[in-house]
Amino acid sequence: MSELGFRTSGRVRHRRGRGCFAVLAAVVVIGAAAAFVAVKGQSLLAGAFTVPDYSGSGAGEVVVQINQGETSREIAATLEQKNVVKSSEAFTQAARRDSRALSIQPGFYRLRSQMGAKEALGLILDPNSRILDRVTVPEGRRLSRALEILTDKTKIPESEFTAALKAPQDLGLPPYAKGKAEGFLFPETYDIDPGTSATSLLQEMTTRYTDVTESLGLVQGAKELGRTPLEVLTVASLVEAEARRPEDFGKVARVIYNRIEEGQRLQFDSTVHYAANVSGRVSTTAKERSNPSPYNTYVHKGLPPGPINSPGKRALEAALNPTPGDWMYFVTVNPDTGATKFARTYAEHERFVAEFQRWCRANADRC
């Protein structure tokens, strides 16, 4: 009997058992199918988010150029094109994970074919991978000597520098340069890579000059001194040529301004050397001092028509901010040590000249 009073049969109970088994079996099948789909789906999703990438450090050599201002995506596209990495996305992802990628410098790099993206990034960040030379032009070198240094330390022929100087409008010179590069090739260390040309290197040097002089406020400072920017640059070049010790730079600049204001000739041997295109000596001959060149400050009053070398930042600062004082003369009494003495009167100056002459007698080959 059932709870409701109906008679039940064994056949009915048997049919219910078979139905429960069928439902259970269906649940098992559906669960297995769901598990299969889940596992397969995870595999498909993983594949969808995995970008193609080589493994290992690659082989051979591939030269890659990275240009100024390129993003990691642009760099990645170049690397993929040259088969350094398997996909640009692999390199982009590697760059996102490494903050050093923000400091990648423009230039030429030696990489390898079929590198893992992470390994390619590491090689680009390795300074030894960059293809470049360096050239240093010291302070106080006249244009002709600077060109000798550039030619000697780079693979660029001197004829290309000469040709570049004949097109001054392409060098980025400031208007007050009047098309002349003397004094405007800033003395510093420059990187030379395979893409450097004579024009691009000279452009970099004049750009550096502009950056430094703008930071010093040359144009405004010259105005406050009652001078033109070219005149202040010329003063700086004289300071660079005449001063030996850092503490003397501002004092030499002051002597220059004081003598000009008093209408006295500067009488600097350095300007005579420039006019005669000689170097390596600390004094001049009577014949050299009679040279009619406008650069000869023994003959002509005031400043020479332009700089006689490329002054560094220290000399530019001195020309803009001369040390207060009433000195009218100075003499480097010992060119070996750079000892320089400053005088207010001619009599005092003559005593210092006698000291220098004693040094000259002991070093006749240099005077």
C-alpha positions as CSV (number, residue, x, y, z in Angstrom):
1,M,0.0,0.0,0.0
2,S,1.1,3.5,-0.6
3,E,0.6,6.3,1.9
4,L,-2.6,7.2,0.1
5,G,-4.0,3.6,0.2
6,F,-3.2,2.6,-3.4
7,R,-1.6,-0.8,-4.1
8,T,1.8,-0.6,-5.7
9,S,3.5,-3.1,-7.8
10,G,7.2,-4.1,-8.0
11,R,7.1,-3.2,-11.7
12,V,6.3,0.4,-10.9
13,R,9.2,0.6,-8.4
14,H,11.5,-1.0,-11.0
15,R,10.7,1.7,-13.6
16,R,11.5,4.5,-11.2
17,G,14.9,3.1,-10.5
18,R,15.8,3.0,-14.2
19,G,14.7,6.6,-14.5
20,C,17.0,7.7,-11.7
21,F,19.9,5.9,-13.2
22,A,19.3,7.6,-16.6
23,V,19.2,11.0,-14.9
24,L,22.4,10.3,-13.0
25,A,24.2,9.1,-16.2
26,A,23.1,12.3,-18.0
27,V,24.5,14.4,-15.2
28,V,27.8,12.6,-15.4
29,V,28.0,13.1,-19.2
30,I,27.1,16.7,-19.0
31,G,29.6,17.3,-16.2
32,A,32.4,15.6,-18.2
33,A,31.5,17.7,-21.2
34,A,31.6,20.8,-19.2
35,A,34.9,19.9,-17.7
36,F,36.3,19.2,-21.2
37,V,35.0,22.5,-22.5
38,A,36.5,24.4,-19.5
39,V,39.9,22.8,-20.0
40,K,39.8,23.2,-23.7
41,G,38.7,26.8,-23.3
42,Q,41.5,27.6,-20.9
43,S,43.9,26.2,-23.4
44,L,42.4,28.2,-26.3
45,L,42.5,31.4,-24.1
46,A,46.1,30.8,-23.2
47,G,47.0,30.4,-26.8
48,A,45.0,33.5,-27.7
49,F,47.1,35.7,-25.3
50,T,50.5,34.2,-26.0
51,V,52.5,36.2,-28.6
52,P,55.0,34.6,-30.9
53,D,58.5,34.8,-29.5
54,Y,61.9,33.2,-30.2
55,S,63.8,31.6,-27.3
56,G,67.5,32.0,-26.6
57,S,70.1,34.6,-27.5
58,G,70.0,34.3,-31.3
59,A,72.9,34.0,-33.7
60,G,74.9,36.1,-36.2
61,E,74.9,39.9,-36.3
62,V,72.3,42.4,-37.2
63,V,72.9,46.1,-37.1
64,V,69.8,48.1,-36.1
65,Q,69.4,51.8,-36.0
66,I,67.2,53.4,-33.3
67,N,66.2,57.0,-34.1
68,Q,65.7,59.9,-31.8
69,G,62.3,59.9,-30.2
70,E,61.2,56.5,-31.3
71,T,58.7,54.7,-29.1
72,S,59.1,51.1,-27.9
73,R,56.4,50.0,-30.5
74,E,58.4,51.7,-33.3
75,I,61.6,50.0,-32.1
76,A,59.8,46.7,-31.9
77,A,58.5,47.0,-35.5
78,T,62.1,47.6,-36.7
79,L,63.3,44.5,-34.8
80,E,60.6,42.3,-36.2
81,Q,61.3,43.6,-39.7
82,K,64.9,42.7,-39.3
83,N,64.0,39.3,-37.8
84,V,65.7,40.1,-34.5
85,V,62.5,39.2,-32.7
86,K,59.7,37.0,-33.8
87,S,57.0,39.6,-33.2
88,S,56.8,43.2,-32.3
89,E,54.3,42.5,-29.6
90,A,56.8,40.2,-27.8
91,F,59.3,43.0,-27.6
92,T,56.7,45.6,-26.6
93,Q,55.6,43.4,-23.7
94,A,59.2,42.9,-22.6
95,A,59.7,46.7,-22.7
96,R,56.6,47.2,-20.6
97,R,58.0,45.0,-17.9
98,D,61.4,46.7,-17.7
99,S,61.5,50.4,-16.7
100,R,65.0,50.7,-18.2
101,A,63.4,50.6,-21.6
102,L,62.5,54.2,-21.1
103,S,66.2,55.1,-21.3
104,I,67.0,53.5,-24.6
105,Q,69.3,55.9,-26.5
106,P,69.2,56.6,-30.3
107,G,72.1,55.1,-32.3
108,F,73.3,52.0,-34.0
109,Y,73.3,48.6,-32.2
110,R,74.8,45.2,-32.8
111,L,72.1,42.6,-32.2
112,R,71.5,39.0,-33.4
113,S,68.9,37.2,-35.5
114,Q,66.0,35.3,-33.9
115,M,66.5,36.5,-30.3
116,G,64.1,36.2,-27.5
117,A,62.4,39.5,-26.9
118,K,63.7,39.8,-23.4
119,E,67.3,39.0,-24.6
120,A,67.0,41.6,-27.4
121,L,66.0,44.3,-24.9
122,G,68.9,43.3,-22.6
123,L,71.3,43.6,-25.5
124,I,70.0,47.1,-26.5
125,L,70.4,48.2,-22.9
126,D,74.0,47.0,-22.8
127,P,76.3,50.0,-23.6
128,N,78.8,47.5,-25.3
129,S,76.2,46.8,-28.0
130,R,76.2,50.4,-29.3
131,I,78.3,51.1,-32.3
132,L,80.0,54.5,-31.7
133,D,83.3,56.3,-31.3
134,R,83.8,59.4,-29.1
135,V,85.7,62.6,-29.9
136,T,86.6,65.3,-27.4
137,V,87.4,68.8,-28.5
138,P,89.0,70.6,-25.6
139,E,88.3,74.2,-24.6
140,G,90.2,77.0,-26.3
141,R,90.9,75.3,-29.7
142,R,90.6,77.5,-32.7
143,L,88.5,76.2,-35.6
144,S,91.4,74.9,-37.7
145,R,92.7,72.8,-34.8
146,A,89.2,71.6,-33.9
147,L,88.8,70.3,-37.5
148,E,92.1,68.5,-37.2
149,I,90.9,66.7,-34.1
150,L,87.5,65.8,-35.6
151,T,89.2,64.4,-38.8
152,D,91.8,62.5,-36.8
153,K,89.3,60.9,-34.3
154,T,86.5,60.1,-36.8
155,K,86.3,58.4,-40.1
156,I,85.0,61.6,-41.7
157,P,87.4,63.2,-44.3
158,E,88.5,66.8,-43.7
159,S,87.2,67.7,-47.1
160,E,83.6,67.0,-45.9
161,F,84.1,69.3,-42.9
162,T,85.4,72.0,-45.2
163,A,82.4,71.6,-47.5
164,A,80.0,71.7,-44.6
165,L,81.5,75.0,-43.4
166,K,80.9,76.5,-46.8
167,A,77.2,76.1,-46.2
168,P,76.9,77.8,-42.7
169,Q,73.2,78.2,-43.1
170,D,72.9,74.5,-42.6
171,L,74.8,74.4,-39.3
172,G,72.3,76.1,-37.0
173,L,74.6,79.1,-36.2
174,P,72.9,82.0,-34.4
175,P,72.3,85.1,-36.4
176,Y,75.1,87.1,-34.7
177,A,77.7,84.5,-35.9
178,K,77.5,86.2,-39.3
179,G,78.0,82.9,-41.0
180,K,81.3,82.1,-39.3
181,A,81.8,79.0,-37.2
182,E,84.8,80.1,-35.2
183,G,83.9,80.1,-31.6
184,F,80.6,78.4,-32.1
185,L,81.7,74.7,-32.1
186,F,81.2,74.1,-28.4
187,P,84.1,72.2,-26.8
188,E,82.9,68.9,-25.4
189,T,82.8,65.1,-25.9
190,Y,80.6,63.9,-28.8
191,D,79.4,60.4,-29.8
192,I,80.2,59.4,-33.4
193,D,78.0,56.6,-34.8
194,P,77.9,55.2,-38.3
195,G,75.2,57.7,-39.3
196,T,77.2,60.8,-38.3
197,S,78.2,63.1,-41.2
198,A,80.4,66.2,-41.1
199,T,77.3,68.4,-41.3
200,S,75.4,66.5,-38.5
201,L,78.4,66.6,-36.2
202,L,78.9,70.4,-36.7
203,Q,75.2,70.9,-36.2
204,E,75.4,69.0,-32.9
205,M,78.3,71.2,-31.8
206,T,76.6,74.4,-32.6
207,T,73.3,73.2,-31.0
208,R,75.3,72.5,-27.8
209,Y,76.7,76.0,-28.0
210,T,73.2,77.4,-28.2
211,D,72.0,75.2,-25.3
212,V,74.8,76.3,-23.0
213,T,74.7,80.0,-23.9
214,E,70.9,80.0,-23.5
215,S,71.2,78.5,-20.0
216,L,73.7,81.2,-19.2
217,G,71.5,84.0,-20.5
218,L,74.2,85.2,-23.0
219,V,72.0,87.5,-25.0
220,Q,70.4,89.2,-22.0
221,G,73.7,89.3,-20.1
222,A,75.4,90.9,-23.1
223,K,72.7,93.6,-23.2
224,E,73.2,94.3,-19.5
225,L,76.9,94.7,-20.1
226,G,76.3,97.1,-23.0
227,R,77.8,94.5,-25.4
228,T,76.6,92.4,-28.3
229,P,76.5,88.6,-27.8
230,L,79.4,88.3,-30.3
231,E,81.5,90.7,-28.3
232,V,80.9,88.7,-25.1
233,L,81.8,85.5,-26.9
234,T,84.9,87.2,-28.2
235,V,85.8,88.2,-24.6
236,A,85.3,84.7,-23.5
237,S,87.6,83.4,-26.1
238,L,90.3,85.8,-25.0
239,V,89.8,84.7,-21.4
240,E,90.1,81.0,-22.5
241,A,93.4,81.8,-24.3
242,E,95.0,83.9,-21.6
243,A,93.8,82.6,-18.2
244,R,95.4,79.5,-16.7
245,R,93.8,79.0,-13.3
246,P,90.0,78.9,-12.6
247,E,90.3,81.7,-10.0
248,D,91.8,84.0,-12.7
249,F,89.1,83.7,-15.3
250,G,86.9,86.5,-13.9
251,K,89.9,88.7,-13.2
252,V,91.2,88.4,-16.8
253,A,87.7,89.3,-18.1
254,R,87.7,92.4,-15.9
255,V,91.1,93.5,-17.2
256,I,89.7,93.2,-20.8
257,Y,86.7,95.4,-20.0
258,N,88.7,97.9,-18.0
259,R,91.2,98.4,-20.8
260,I,88.6,98.8,-23.5
261,E,86.7,101.3,-21.4
262,E,89.9,103.3,-20.9
263,G,90.6,103.2,-24.6
264,Q,93.8,101.2,-24.2
265,R,94.9,98.5,-26.6
266,L,94.6,95.0,-25.2
267,Q,98.0,93.9,-26.5
268,F,97.4,90.2,-26.1
269,D,99.9,87.8,-27.6
270,S,97.1,85.3,-28.1
271,T,95.4,87.5,-30.7
272,V,98.8,87.9,-32.5
273,H,99.2,84.1,-32.6
274,Y,95.7,83.8,-34.1
275,A,96.4,86.5,-36.7
276,A,99.7,84.7,-37.7
277,N,98.2,81.2,-37.3
278,V,101.0,80.0,-35.0
279,S,100.8,78.1,-31.8
280,G,103.1,76.5,-29.2
281,R,104.8,79.7,-28.0
282,V,103.9,82.1,-25.2
283,S,105.4,85.3,-26.6
284,T,105.6,87.1,-29.9
285,T,108.2,88.8,-32.1
286,A,108.3,92.5,-33.0
287,K,107.5,91.5,-36.6
288,E,104.5,89.5,-35.5
289,R,103.2,92.3,-33.4
290,S,103.3,94.6,-36.4
291,N,100.9,92.4,-38.4
292,P,98.1,94.7,-39.7
293,S,95.4,92.0,-39.2
294,P,92.3,93.3,-37.4
295,Y,92.9,90.5,-34.9
296,N,96.1,92.0,-33.8
297,T,95.3,93.8,-30.5
298,Y,98.8,95.4,-30.4
299,V,97.8,97.4,-33.5
300,H,94.1,97.9,-33.1
301,K,92.1,99.2,-30.1
302,G,89.1,97.3,-28.8
303,L,88.2,93.7,-29.3
304,P,89.1,91.7,-32.4
305,P,86.3,91.2,-34.9
306,G,85.3,87.8,-33.5
307,P,86.4,85.0,-31.2
308,I,89.8,83.4,-31.6
309,N,88.8,80.0,-30.3
310,S,85.9,78.0,-28.9
311,P,85.6,79.0,-25.2
312,G,84.1,76.6,-22.6
313,K,81.3,77.3,-20.1
314,R,83.7,78.6,-17.4
315,A,85.1,81.3,-19.8
316,L,81.7,82.3,-20.9
317,E,80.6,82.7,-17.3
318,A,83.6,84.9,-16.6
319,A,82.9,87.1,-19.6
320,L,79.3,87.6,-18.4
321,N,80.2,88.0,-14.8
322,P,83.7,89.5,-14.5
323,T,85.3,89.8,-11.1
324,P,84.9,93.3,-9.6
325,G,88.3,95.1,-9.6
326,D,90.3,97.9,-11.1
327,W,93.2,95.9,-12.5
328,M,94.6,97.1,-15.8
329,Y,97.3,94.6,-16.5
330,F,98.1,90.9,-16.0
331,V,101.1,88.7,-16.7
332,T,101.4,84.9,-16.5
333,V,104.7,84.9,-14.8
334,N,105.2,81.2,-15.0
335,P,103.4,79.4,-17.9
336,D,104.3,76.0,-16.4
337,T,102.3,76.6,-13.2
338,G,99.9,79.1,-14.6
339,A,100.8,81.6,-11.9
340,T,99.3,85.0,-13.0
341,K,99.8,88.4,-11.4
342,F,97.4,91.3,-11.8
343,A,98.4,95.0,-11.6
344,R,96.7,98.3,-11.3
345,T,99.7,100.5,-12.3
346,Y,102.2,100.2,-15.1
347,A,105.1,100.2,-12.7
348,E,103.7,97.2,-10.9
349,H,103.1,95.5,-14.2
350,E,106.7,96.1,-15.2
351,R,107.9,94.2,-12.2
352,F,105.7,91.2,-13.1
353,V,106.9,91.4,-16.7
354,A,110.5,91.1,-15.4
355,E,109.5,87.8,-13.6
356,F,108.1,86.5,-16.9
357,Q,111.2,87.4,-18.8
358,R,113.3,85.5,-16.2
359,W,111.2,82.4,-16.9
360,C,111.7,83.0,-20.7
361,R,115.4,83.1,-20.3
362,A,115.2,79.7,-18.7
363,N,112.8,78.4,-21.3
364,A,114.1,80.1,-24.5
365,D,112.7,77.3,-26.7
366,R,109.1,78.2,-25.7
367,C,109.3,82.0,-25.9
